[in-house]
Amino acid sequence: MVHCLSSREKQIIQFIRELGWGDMKIRVENGQPVLIYEAIKTIKLDEEPAQPHKNYQKKVQSNRFK
């Protein structure tokens, strides 16, 4: 059985794609999403140490001599 997505379902999918990574709670009525009432964006940190940005290093060094 093939179903077409409703406008609300398309909006939920778009929201999930933009969220990227995180948690959300959705209110559903009559089998359709009607409300996203809590969305928390989560950022997963890598285990590899981050390389400092070049401009940041320059600012830190210039602030030391003030």
PyMOL Python script that loads the backbone (N, CA, C, O; Angstrom):
from pymol import cmd

cmd.read_pdbstr("""\
ATOM      1  N   MET A   1       0.847  -1.177   0.000  1.00  0.00           N
ATOM      2  CA  MET A   1       0.000   0.000   0.000  1.00  0.00           C
ATOM      3  C   MET A   1       0.900   1.251   0.000  1.00  0.00           C
ATOM      4  O   MET A   1       1.784   1.381   0.847  1.00  0.00           O
ATOM      5  N   VAL A   2       0.676   2.147  -0.931  1.00  0.00           N
ATOM      6  CA  VAL A   2       1.466   3.367  -1.064  1.00  0.00           C
ATOM      7  C   VAL A   2       0.659   4.543  -0.528  1.00  0.00           C
ATOM      8  O   VAL A   2      -0.494   4.750  -0.904  1.00  0.00           O
ATOM      9  N   HIS A   3       1.301   5.319   0.371  1.00  0.00           N
ATOM     10  CA  HIS A   3       0.660   6.515   0.924  1.00  0.00           C
ATOM     11  C   HIS A   3       1.485   7.734   0.542  1.00  0.00           C
ATOM     12  O   HIS A   3       2.715   7.686   0.546  1.00  0.00           O
ATOM     13  N   CYS A   4       0.812   8.814   0.217  1.00  0.00           N
ATOM     14  CA  CYS A   4       1.498  10.081  -0.014  1.00  0.00           C
ATOM     15  C   CYS A   4       1.686  10.760   1.339  1.00  0.00           C
ATOM     16  O   CYS A   4       0.847  10.632   2.230  1.00  0.00           O
ATOM     17  N   LEU A   5       2.787  11.477   1.481  1.00  0.00           N
ATOM     18  CA  LEU A   5       3.034  12.190   2.727  1.00  0.00           C
ATOM     19  C   LEU A   5       2.162  13.438   2.810  1.00  0.00           C
ATOM     20  O   LEU A   5       1.984  14.160   1.829  1.00  0.00           O
ATOM     21  N   SER A   6       1.627  13.672   3.997  1.00  0.00           N
ATOM     22  CA  SER A   6       0.844  14.889   4.210  1.00  0.00           C
ATOM     23  C   SER A   6       1.805  16.067   4.363  1.00  0.00           C
ATOM     24  O   SER A   6       3.013  15.882   4.504  1.00  0.00           O
ATOM     25  N   SER A   7       1.260  17.260   4.333  1.00  0.00           N
ATOM     26  CA  SER A   7       2.066  18.464   4.521  1.00  0.00           C
ATOM     27  C   SER A   7       2.749  18.444   5.889  1.00  0.00           C
ATOM     28  O   SER A   7       3.916  18.819   5.997  1.00  0.00           O
ATOM     29  N   ARG A   8       2.050  18.020   6.917  1.00  0.00           N
ATOM     30  CA  ARG A   8       2.626  17.951   8.260  1.00  0.00           C
ATOM     31  C   ARG A   8       3.778  16.950   8.316  1.00  0.00           C
ATOM     32  O   ARG A   8       4.802  17.219   8.944  1.00  0.00           O
ATOM     33  N   GLU A   9       3.620  15.809   7.669  1.00  0.00           N
ATOM     34  CA  GLU A   9       4.688  14.806   7.647  1.00  0.00           C
ATOM     35  C   GLU A   9       5.922  15.344   6.923  1.00  0.00           C
ATOM     36  O   GLU A   9       7.052  15.101   7.348  1.00  0.00           O
ATOM     37  N   LYS A  10       5.704  16.068   5.841  1.00  0.00           N
ATOM     38  CA  LYS A  10       6.823  16.677   5.118  1.00  0.00           C
ATOM     39  C   LYS A  10       7.540  17.705   5.988  1.00  0.00           C
ATOM     40  O   LYS A  10       8.767  17.801   5.960  1.00  0.00           O
ATOM     41  N   GLN A  11       6.760  18.484   6.773  1.00  0.00           N
ATOM     42  CA  GLN A  11       7.352  19.474   7.666  1.00  0.00           C
ATOM     43  C   GLN A  11       8.196  18.807   8.752  1.00  0.00           C
ATOM     44  O   GLN A  11       9.269  19.304   9.095  1.00  0.00           O
ATOM     45  N   ILE A  12       7.720  17.687   9.292  1.00  0.00           N
ATOM     46  CA  ILE A  12       8.473  16.946  10.313  1.00  0.00           C
ATOM     47  C   ILE A  12       9.787  16.441   9.734  1.00  0.00           C
ATOM     48  O   ILE A  12      10.834  16.566  10.370  1.00  0.00           O
ATOM     49  N   ILE A  13       9.742  15.875   8.540  1.00  0.00           N
ATOM     50  CA  ILE A  13      10.960  15.369   7.897  1.00  0.00           C
ATOM     51  C   ILE A  13      11.948  16.502   7.665  1.00  0.00           C
ATOM     52  O   ILE A  13      13.141  16.335   7.920  1.00  0.00           O
ATOM     53  N   GLN A  14      11.479  17.649   7.187  1.00  0.00           N
ATOM     54  CA  GLN A  14      12.353  18.800   6.962  1.00  0.00           C
ATOM     55  C   GLN A  14      12.976  19.271   8.279  1.00  0.00           C
ATOM     56  O   GLN A  14      14.164  19.588   8.333  1.00  0.00           O
ATOM     57  N   PHE A  15      12.166  19.314   9.333  1.00  0.00           N
ATOM     58  CA  PHE A  15      12.667  19.728  10.642  1.00  0.00           C
ATOM     59  C   PHE A  15      13.761  18.785  11.130  1.00  0.00           C
ATOM     60  O   PHE A  15      14.790  19.233  11.636  1.00  0.00           O
ATOM     61  N   ILE A  16      13.540  17.478  10.980  1.00  0.00           N
ATOM     62  CA  ILE A  16      14.521  16.477  11.404  1.00  0.00           C
ATOM     63  C   ILE A  16      15.823  16.653  10.629  1.00  0.00           C
ATOM     64  O   ILE A  16      16.904  16.590  11.215  1.00  0.00           O
ATOM     65  N   ARG A  17      15.734  16.869   9.348  1.00  0.00           N
ATOM     66  CA  ARG A  17      16.942  17.048   8.534  1.00  0.00           C
ATOM     67  C   ARG A  17      17.716  18.292   8.955  1.00  0.00           C
ATOM     68  O   ARG A  17      18.946  18.276   8.979  1.00  0.00           O
ATOM     69  N   GLU A  18      17.005  19.370   9.288  1.00  0.00           N
ATOM     70  CA  GLU A  18      17.666  20.597   9.726  1.00  0.00           C
ATOM     71  C   GLU A  18      18.238  20.460  11.131  1.00  0.00           C
ATOM     72  O   GLU A  18      19.265  21.062  11.446  1.00  0.00           O
ATOM     73  N   LEU A  19      17.580  19.672  11.976  1.00  0.00           N
ATOM     74  CA  LEU A  19      18.061  19.447  13.339  1.00  0.00           C
ATOM     75  C   LEU A  19      19.394  18.709  13.315  1.00  0.00           C
ATOM     76  O   LEU A  19      20.294  19.023  14.094  1.00  0.00           O
ATOM     77  N   GLY A  20      19.520  17.746  12.440  1.00  0.00           N
ATOM     78  CA  GLY A  20      20.772  17.026  12.280  1.00  0.00           C
ATOM     79  C   GLY A  20      21.003  15.964  13.333  1.00  0.00           C
ATOM     80  O   GLY A  20      21.113  14.781  13.010  1.00  0.00           O
ATOM     81  N   TRP A  21      21.078  16.376  14.596  1.00  0.00           N
ATOM     82  CA  TRP A  21      21.367  15.451  15.684  1.00  0.00           C
ATOM     83  C   TRP A  21      20.695  16.006  16.927  1.00  0.00           C
ATOM     84  O   TRP A  21      20.906  17.170  17.269  1.00  0.00           O
ATOM     85  N   GLY A  22      19.905  15.215  17.602  1.00  0.00           N
ATOM     86  CA  GLY A  22      19.269  15.692  18.824  1.00  0.00           C
ATOM     87  C   GLY A  22      18.059  14.876  19.197  1.00  0.00           C
ATOM     88  O   GLY A  22      17.905  13.737  18.755  1.00  0.00           O
ATOM     89  N   ASP A  23      17.196  15.459  20.012  1.00  0.00           N
ATOM     90  CA  ASP A  23      15.990  14.806  20.504  1.00  0.00           C
ATOM     91  C   ASP A  23      14.792  15.709  20.237  1.00  0.00           C
ATOM     92  O   ASP A  23      14.912  16.933  20.199  1.00  0.00           O
ATOM     93  N   MET A  24      13.639  15.081  20.053  1.00  0.00           N
ATOM     94  CA  MET A  24      12.428  15.866  19.884  1.00  0.00           C
ATOM     95  C   MET A  24      11.218  15.073  20.352  1.00  0.00           C
ATOM     96  O   MET A  24      11.225  13.842  20.343  1.00  0.00           O
ATOM     97  N   LYS A  25      10.180  15.792  20.760  1.00  0.00           N
ATOM     98  CA  LYS A  25       8.908  15.186  21.138  1.00  0.00           C
ATOM     99  C   LYS A  25       7.847  15.736  20.203  1.00  0.00           C
ATOM    100  O   LYS A  25       7.798  16.935  19.928  1.00  0.00           O
ATOM    101  N   ILE A  26       7.009  14.849  19.724  1.00  0.00           N
ATOM    102  CA  ILE A  26       5.983  15.226  18.746  1.00  0.00           C
ATOM    103  C   ILE A  26       4.615  14.812  19.279  1.00  0.00           C
ATOM    104  O   ILE A  26       4.449  13.706  19.793  1.00  0.00           O
ATOM    105  N   ARG A  27       3.659  15.689  19.154  1.00  0.00           N
ATOM    106  CA  ARG A  27       2.271  15.342  19.490  1.00  0.00           C
ATOM    107  C   ARG A  27       1.602  14.812  18.226  1.00  0.00           C
ATOM    108  O   ARG A  27       1.677  15.429  17.164  1.00  0.00           O
ATOM    109  N   VAL A  28       0.953  13.669  18.356  1.00  0.00           N
ATOM    110  CA  VAL A  28       0.285  13.023  17.225  1.00  0.00           C
ATOM    111  C   VAL A  28      -1.202  12.888  17.544  1.00  0.00           C
ATOM    112  O   VAL A  28      -1.575  12.457  18.634  1.00  0.00           O
ATOM    113  N   GLU A  29      -2.035  13.258  16.592  1.00  0.00           N
ATOM    114  CA  GLU A  29      -3.480  13.093  16.722  1.00  0.00           C
ATOM    115  C   GLU A  29      -4.006  12.437  15.454  1.00  0.00           C
ATOM    116  O   GLU A  29      -3.685  12.860  14.343  1.00  0.00           O
ATOM    117  N   ASN A  30      -4.809  11.412  15.629  1.00  0.00           N
ATOM    118  CA  ASN A  30      -5.390  10.673  14.504  1.00  0.00           C
ATOM    119  C   ASN A  30      -4.330  10.207  13.511  1.00  0.00           C
ATOM    120  O   ASN A  30      -4.553  10.221  12.300  1.00  0.00           O
ATOM    121  N   GLY A  31      -3.179   9.796  14.031  1.00  0.00           N
ATOM    122  CA  GLY A  31      -2.117   9.260  13.177  1.00  0.00           C
ATOM    123  C   GLY A  31      -1.308  10.304  12.427  1.00  0.00           C
ATOM    124  O   GLY A  31      -0.495   9.960  11.569  1.00  0.00           O
ATOM    125  N   GLN A  32      -1.524  11.579  12.743  1.00  0.00           N
ATOM    126  CA  GLN A  32      -0.804  12.656  12.066  1.00  0.00           C
ATOM    127  C   GLN A  32      -0.075  13.525  13.090  1.00  0.00           C
ATOM    128  O   GLN A  32      -0.621  13.812  14.156  1.00  0.00           O
ATOM    129  N   PRO A  33       1.162  13.950  12.776  1.00  0.00           N
ATOM    130  CA  PRO A  33       1.852  14.874  13.672  1.00  0.00           C
ATOM    131  C   PRO A  33       1.160  16.223  13.644  1.00  0.00           C
ATOM    132  O   PRO A  33       0.796  16.725  12.581  1.00  0.00           O
ATOM    133  N   VAL A  34       0.980  16.807  14.825  1.00  0.00           N
ATOM    134  CA  VAL A  34       0.323  18.118  14.883  1.00  0.00           C
ATOM    135  C   VAL A  34       1.190  19.176  15.563  1.00  0.00           C
ATOM    136  O   VAL A  34       0.951  20.372  15.400  1.00  0.00           O
ATOM    137  N   LEU A  35       2.209  18.735  16.337  1.00  0.00           N
ATOM    138  CA  LEU A  35       2.973  19.707  17.088  1.00  0.00           C
ATOM    139  C   LEU A  35       4.319  19.118  17.496  1.00  0.00           C
ATOM    140  O   LEU A  35       4.394  17.992  17.987  1.00  0.00           O
ATOM    141  N   ILE A  36       5.374  19.892  17.287  1.00  0.00           N
ATOM    142  CA  ILE A  36       6.671  19.582  17.878  1.00  0.00           C
ATOM    143  C   ILE A  36       6.733  20.459  19.109  1.00  0.00           C
ATOM    144  O   ILE A  36       6.807  21.682  18.989  1.00  0.00           O
ATOM    145  N   TYR A  37       6.704  19.857  20.302  1.00  0.00           N
ATOM    146  CA  TYR A  37       6.656  20.698  21.484  1.00  0.00           C
ATOM    147  C   TYR A  37       7.956  20.719  22.266  1.00  0.00           C
ATOM    148  O   TYR A  37       8.072  21.458  23.243  1.00  0.00           O
ATOM    149  N   GLU A  38       8.920  19.937  21.864  1.00  0.00           N
ATOM    150  CA  GLU A  38      10.230  20.017  22.495  1.00  0.00           C
ATOM    151  C   GLU A  38      11.261  19.503  21.504  1.00  0.00           C
ATOM    152  O   GLU A  38      11.164  18.377  21.015  1.00  0.00           O
ATOM    153  N   ALA A  39      12.238  20.330  21.218  1.00  0.00           N
ATOM    154  CA  ALA A  39      13.323  19.920  20.331  1.00  0.00           C
ATOM    155  C   ALA A  39      14.627  20.402  20.946  1.00  0.00           C
ATOM    156  O   ALA A  39      14.770  21.570  21.305  1.00  0.00           O
ATOM    157  N   ILE A  40      15.568  19.487  21.059  1.00  0.00           N
ATOM    158  CA  ILE A  40      16.859  19.808  21.653  1.00  0.00           C
ATOM    159  C   ILE A  40      17.936  19.427  20.654  1.00  0.00           C
ATOM    160  O   ILE A  40      18.090  18.255  20.311  1.00  0.00           O
ATOM    161  N   LYS A  41      18.673  20.409  20.196  1.00  0.00           N
ATOM    162  CA  LYS A  41      19.772  20.138  19.283  1.00  0.00           C
ATOM    163  C   LYS A  41      20.975  19.696  20.101  1.00  0.00           C
ATOM    164  O   LYS A  41      21.344  20.340  21.082  1.00  0.00           O
ATOM    165  N   THR A  42      21.574  18.601  19.691  1.00  0.00           N
ATOM    166  CA  THR A  42      22.729  18.053  20.377  1.00  0.00           C
ATOM    167  C   THR A  42      23.909  18.078  19.430  1.00  0.00           C
ATOM    168  O   THR A  42      23.763  17.796  18.241  1.00  0.00           O
ATOM    169  N   ILE A  43      25.070  18.414  19.948  1.00  0.00           N
ATOM    170  CA  ILE A  43      26.276  18.424  19.124  1.00  0.00           C
ATOM    171  C   ILE A  43      27.195  17.335  19.650  1.00  0.00           C
ATOM    172  O   ILE A  43      27.635  17.378  20.799  1.00  0.00           O
ATOM    173  N   LYS A  44      27.478  16.364  18.801  1.00  0.00           N
ATOM    174  CA  LYS A  44      28.348  15.264  19.179  1.00  0.00           C
ATOM    175  C   LYS A  44      29.795  15.701  18.974  1.00  0.00           C
ATOM    176  O   LYS A  44      30.172  16.147  17.891  1.00  0.00           O
ATOM    177  N   LEU A  45      30.589  15.569  20.012  1.00  0.00           N
ATOM    178  CA  LEU A  45      31.987  15.965  19.952  1.00  0.00           C
ATOM    179  C   LEU A  45      32.839  14.778  19.506  1.00  0.00           C
ATOM    180  O   LEU A  45      32.580  13.639  19.895  1.00  0.00           O
ATOM    181  N   ASP A  46      33.848  15.051  18.694  1.00  0.00           N
ATOM    182  CA  ASP A  46      34.756  14.015  18.240  1.00  0.00           C
ATOM    183  C   ASP A  46      35.736  13.665  19.348  1.00  0.00           C
ATOM    184  O   ASP A  46      35.992  14.474  20.240  1.00  0.00           O
ATOM    185  N   GLU A  47      36.283  12.454  19.288  1.00  0.00           N
ATOM    186  CA  GLU A  47      37.294  12.052  20.258  1.00  0.00           C
ATOM    187  C   GLU A  47      38.660  12.617  19.902  1.00  0.00           C
ATOM    188  O   GLU A  47      39.523  12.735  20.771  1.00  0.00           O
ATOM    189  N   GLU A  48      38.870  12.967  18.642  1.00  0.00           N
ATOM    190  CA  GLU A  48      40.132  13.548  18.202  1.00  0.00           C
ATOM    191  C   GLU A  48      40.233  14.974  18.712  1.00  0.00           C
ATOM    192  O   GLU A  48      39.240  15.700  18.675  1.00  0.00           O
ATOM    193  N   PRO A  49      41.397  15.403  19.188  1.00  0.00           N
ATOM    194  CA  PRO A  49      41.526  16.794  19.639  1.00  0.00           C
ATOM    195  C   PRO A  49      41.333  17.764  18.481  1.00  0.00           C
ATOM    196  O   PRO A  49      41.834  17.542  17.379  1.00  0.00           O
ATOM    197  N   ALA A  50      40.614  18.820  18.741  1.00  0.00           N
ATOM    198  CA  ALA A  50      40.348  19.825  17.713  1.00  0.00           C
ATOM    199  C   ALA A  50      41.588  20.683  17.490  1.00  0.00           C
ATOM    200  O   ALA A  50      42.322  20.992  18.429  1.00  0.00           O
ATOM    201  N   GLN A  51      41.804  21.055  16.258  1.00  0.00           N
ATOM    202  CA  GLN A  51      42.902  21.954  15.922  1.00  0.00           C
ATOM    203  C   GLN A  51      42.419  23.378  16.119  1.00  0.00           C
ATOM    204  O   GLN A  51      41.374  23.743  15.582  1.00  0.00           O
ATOM    205  N   PRO A  52      43.146  24.197  16.873  1.00  0.00           N
ATOM    206  CA  PRO A  52      42.702  25.581  17.068  1.00  0.00           C
ATOM    207  C   PRO A  52      42.717  26.355  15.759  1.00  0.00           C
ATOM    208  O   PRO A  52      43.561  26.130  14.891  1.00  0.00           O
ATOM    209  N   HIS A  53      41.788  27.247  15.639  1.00  0.00           N
ATOM    210  CA  HIS A  53      41.690  28.091  14.455  1.00  0.00           C
ATOM    211  C   HIS A  53      42.867  29.066  14.448  1.00  0.00           C
ATOM    212  O   HIS A  53      43.231  29.596  15.498  1.00  0.00           O
ATOM    213  N   LYS A  54      43.460  29.309  13.294  1.00  0.00           N
ATOM    214  CA  LYS A  54      44.649  30.163  13.181  1.00  0.00           C
ATOM    215  C   LYS A  54      44.416  31.558  13.748  1.00  0.00           C
ATOM    216  O   LYS A  54      45.272  32.070  14.469  1.00  0.00           O
ATOM    217  N   ASN A  55      43.282  32.187  13.444  1.00  0.00           N
ATOM    218  CA  ASN A  55      42.989  33.535  13.937  1.00  0.00           C
ATOM    219  C   ASN A  55      42.845  33.550  15.450  1.00  0.00           C
ATOM    220  O   ASN A  55      43.190  34.542  16.093  1.00  0.00           O
ATOM    221  N   TYR A  56      42.339  32.461  16.030  1.00  0.00           N
ATOM    222  CA  TYR A  56      42.197  32.385  17.474  1.00  0.00           C
ATOM    223  C   TYR A  56      43.571  32.419  18.135  1.00  0.00           C
ATOM    224  O   TYR A  56      43.761  33.111  19.135  1.00  0.00           O
ATOM    225  N   GLN A  57      44.527  31.680  17.585  1.00  0.00           N
ATOM    226  CA  GLN A  57      45.875  31.671  18.147  1.00  0.00           C
ATOM    227  C   GLN A  57      46.495  33.069  18.109  1.00  0.00           C
ATOM    228  O   GLN A  57      47.162  33.475  19.061  1.00  0.00           O
ATOM    229  N   LYS A  58      46.283  33.800  17.026  1.00  0.00           N
ATOM    230  CA  LYS A  58      46.830  35.150  16.906  1.00  0.00           C
ATOM    231  C   LYS A  58      46.232  36.065  17.971  1.00  0.00           C
ATOM    232  O   LYS A  58      46.952  36.871  18.560  1.00  0.00           O
ATOM    233  N   LYS A  59      44.919  35.954  18.230  1.00  0.00           N
ATOM    234  CA  LYS A  59      44.255  36.783  19.235  1.00  0.00           C
ATOM    235  C   LYS A  59      44.796  36.464  20.622  1.00  0.00           C
ATOM    236  O   LYS A  59      45.059  37.367  21.415  1.00  0.00           O
ATOM    237  N   VAL A  60      44.959  35.188  20.909  1.00  0.00           N
ATOM    238  CA  VAL A  60      45.456  34.789  22.230  1.00  0.00           C
ATOM    239  C   VAL A  60      46.856  35.322  22.436  1.00  0.00           C
ATOM    240  O   VAL A  60      47.159  35.842  23.510  1.00  0.00           O
ATOM    241  N   GLN A  61      47.723  35.210  21.435  1.00  0.00           N
ATOM    242  CA  GLN A  61      49.095  35.684  21.559  1.00  0.00           C
ATOM    243  C   GLN A  61      49.150  37.197  21.695  1.00  0.00           C
ATOM    244  O   GLN A  61      49.935  37.712  22.492  1.00  0.00           O
ATOM    245  N   SER A  62      48.334  37.921  20.934  1.00  0.00           N
ATOM    246  CA  SER A  62      48.353  39.390  20.996  1.00  0.00           C
ATOM    247  C   SER A  62      47.794  39.887  22.322  1.00  0.00           C
ATOM    248  O   SER A  62      48.220  40.942  22.793  1.00  0.00           O
ATOM    249  N   ASN A  63      46.866  39.179  22.941  1.00  0.00           N
ATOM    250  CA  ASN A  63      46.289  39.572  24.224  1.00  0.00           C
ATOM    251  C   ASN A  63      47.283  39.362  25.377  1.00  0.00           C
ATOM    252  O   ASN A  63      47.169  40.026  26.408  1.00  0.00           O
ATOM    253  N   ARG A  64      48.221  38.481  25.227  1.00  0.00           N
ATOM    254  CA  ARG A  64      49.197  38.205  26.278  1.00  0.00           C
ATOM    255  C   ARG A  64      50.124  39.397  26.519  1.00  0.00           C
ATOM    256  O   ARG A  64      50.620  39.577  27.631  1.00  0.00           O
ATOM    257  N   PHE A  65      50.356  40.196  25.509  1.00  0.00           N
ATOM    258  CA  PHE A  65      51.313  41.286  25.610  1.00  0.00           C
ATOM    259  C   PHE A  65      50.647  42.607  25.973  1.00  0.00           C
ATOM    260  O   PHE A  65      51.323  43.635  26.001  1.00  0.00           O
ATOM    261  N   LYS A  66      49.384  42.617  26.244  1.00  0.00           N
ATOM    262  CA  LYS A  66      48.683  43.870  26.595  1.00  0.00           C
ATOM    263  C   LYS A  66      48.723  44.107  28.087  1.00  0.00           C
ATOM    264  O   LYS A  66      48.188  45.107  28.568  1.00  0.00           O
TER     265      LYS A  66
END
""", "prot")
cmd.dss("prot")
cmd.show_as("cartoon", "prot")
cmd.util.cbc("prot")
cmd.orient("prot")
